[in-house]
Amino acid sequence: MGFSPGGGNGSANNNNNNNSTSHHNNINNNTSSGGCCNMSLKCRLCKWRCLMSSGFVFFFGCFVLFGSVATFYVWFAFTPYYYARGTTPSALGCQEDNEGSWSVGVFFGDSPFHLKPIEAMNVWRNKSAAWPVANPVVTCASLSESGFPSNFVADPFLYVQGDTLYMFYETKNSITMQGDIGVSKSSDKGATWQQLGIALDEEWHLSYPYVFPYLGQIYMMPESSMNGEVRLYRVLSFPMQWTLEKVILKKPLVDSFLINYDGAYWLFGSDHSGFGTTKNGQLEIWFSSSPLGPWKPHKKNPIYNGDRSVGARNGGRPFFYNGNLYRFGQDCAETYGKRVRTFKVEVLTKDEYKEVEVPLGLPAPTKGRNAWNGVRFHHLDVQQLNTGGWIAVMDGDRVPSGDSVHRFIVGTASVAVVAILVISLGVLLGAVKCMIPLSWCTHNSGKRSDVFLACERSYFCLSKLRRFCSRLNRSVSFLRGRIKPNTCAGRLVLAIYLAFGVAAMCTGVKYIYGGSGAEEAYPIKGHYSQFTLLTMTYDARLWNLKMYVKHYSRCSSVREIVVVWNKGIPPEVSDFDSAVPVRIRVEKQNSLNNRFRLDSLIKTRAVLELDDDIMMTCNDIERGFRIWREHPDRIVGFYPRLIDGSPLKYRGEKYARSHKGYNMILTGAAFLDSQVAFERYWSEEASQGRDLVDKFFNCEDVLMNYLYANASSSQNVEYVRPAWAIDTSKLSGAAISRNTQVHYNKRSNCLVKFSEMYGTLAGRKWEFDGRKDGWDV
């Protein structure tokens, strides 16, 4: 759709009519002397006058307005996932992929129906500051940083050799955009994985690397449906060298496995190539006396063909438990690979097949896109270890299939809506005279030169199209006649148009620029971990607390929220909308010292002390957690202060920035080592300081900084700048420190007393942007 800015008037049209004949003659007379070129210049000048009309000014103003709205929205709403300097994976790896962002996690249990994620097992790794290790354990970053560019890893299968675990999986090569078979190795029961590389690479897409032993040999049956075959590979040198043993079936089966059951071998797979076949809703069974074939079809084929939610497509390795055979299937109703369903096989013969669904018992993800498997998980392999326990590997994704394309379509459609609304506004305000130009600056009646006629014919040459444009243009006058901008009703319509335009622009920016909407955790050396969130509050701030718990419980690395209840009747845990466990620790005395009380129930090394009236993004929290994992001996937080001068005086962040440094981090929003900080705070050395905190009912965070400084002469604090932070206590009127001056005076007195007890902080100072990672500016 085009538009014509308001430009030419009646006088201009009369001039065109009066001078057309002489103008035409001049062109004929001056053809040899460049007259045509002169008229081309006049045509261009006419176009320029049109551009500088009121219509051009209107559209330029709208561009500036909505561009400013989009810029402000991006600045306020989005804190994109970014890496600290020196931690960026290969530039080729982890590209946004329409198939998803799959990664792999590890689970443990005493049976395949009682599995828990690795973080629940409290496995700690000092070298990567993973206290505890958390899922996922293998990601696209893991492979990319090891020199194997990958967009995602999926379809994991385990192969156990003694105490060593090997994991085979599909990895989508970021260069060829094709699936290859990768392999990783773990010597510590799945806590850490060494990326060995690509075990199998063909000219076509490979996935679902089903690995199994047979007669003393190790075989792999990866999906090769794009090549139209089911291929069996035999290992030459485990786990990296394989050779094609045999093409066992000339069918494009997807996600196939075979199992030895009741004296025969059974091959399960889905063939989506047949006419009338429902993709992801079809299952076939084949049988043979050997994995090498020949294979015969089951009498009931296809076993399934229709409903995508029934789990027809295989979702991992089948397993035996208590003498029964179980199969995993994919529920693909909402999106591809939405979840895994478990089926107990009750009848499997050459003529009959029957299975019933049984509950798996896996904990359901509760953090949405912030969880590595929050949106879908479609593959599971469970195996029993020599110890008798069970281990499982599962893939998961934080976005649905086709998410990037969906976001692009919605985003561009929203921007198109903005364009339509702008044109409509131009019509109502008179800046747009017609929706479609019938000619470019020249009136469409009277005699014109061949040059003008050629110019017009270059835009519209079909009479039917011209008639349609004429009718469309007449609607402009009708619309302007019905809605008058200078009336109250007209102004209301304009306001509604503007509001819808702003909303559509924000929606477009969100879907085009805002990414998947996930606020992911930041790994260190390929490992993820978790922390405990601790806040101290009382009954008057319950409204703050409920909002606080709902928001922060969805952050990726939060394992538990501990509420230190200082005063009043405590709430019930059921009062909170939380994605993680909430524990309310009721204190006997209303004391600020309770914030740092020793708590044996805390299962993580890292504790985020965060006041219940501070709201910031999960991305900011995750960045702070990453910096703390690099410096666990320090207080890492979001509010810096500089303590210096004589006499000592407590000042805000502005003073620290004006003096280009800081030496204190407020623990109202800071990460601490729970094993070190709490013991230090409740030591005999700190008893006088704790008494002063009770006396002033203030300064507990100041005391913690003095204790850290007194314990080491090296740097003891680290600053992380949040994208934004909101003090919600101002919304509820329940702020603890209402009078800022009185609050600062108390803290100044604390500084003097603590300096006498533990030495001064004045000689310490660390510059902003000292880490050179862009996070402490």
Secondary structure, 3 states (H helix, E strand, C coil): CCCEECCCCHHHHHHHHHHHHHHHHHHHHCHHHCHHHHHHHHHHHHHHHHHCCHHHHHHHHHHHHHHHHHHHHHHHHCCCCCCCCCCCCCCCCCCCCCCCCCEEEEEEECCCCCEEEHHHHCCCEHHHCECCCECCCECHHHHHHCCCCEEEEEEEEEEEECCEEEEEEEEEECCCCCEEEEEEEECCCCCCCEEEEEEECCCCCCEEEEEEEECCEEEEEEEEHHHCEEEEEEEEECCCEEEEEEEEECCCEEEEEEEEECCEEEEEEEECCCCCCCCCCEEEEEEECCCCCCCEECCCCCCEECCHHHCCCECECCEEECCEEEEEEEECCCCCCCEEEEEEEEEECCCCEEEEEECCCCCCCCCHHHCCCCCEEEEEEEEECCCCCEEEEEEEECCCCCHHHHHHHHHHHHHHHHHHHHHHHHHHHCCEEECCCCCCCCCCCCCCCHHHHHHHHCCCCCHHHHHHHHHHHHHHHHHHHHCCCCCHHHHHHHHHHHHHHHHHHHHHHHHHHCCCCCCCCCCECCEECCEEEEEEECHHHHHHHHHHHHHHCCCCCEEEEEEEECCCCCCCHHHCCCCCCEEEEECCCCCHHHHHCCCCCCCCCEEEEECCCEEECHHHHHHHHHHHHHCCCCEEECCEECCCCCCCCCCCHHHHHHCCCECEECCCEEEEEHHHHHHHHCCHHHHHHHHHHHHHCCCHHHHHHHHHHHHCCCCCEEECCCCCEEECHHHHCCCCCCCHHHHHHHHHHHHHHHHHHHCCCCCCCECCCCCCCCCCC
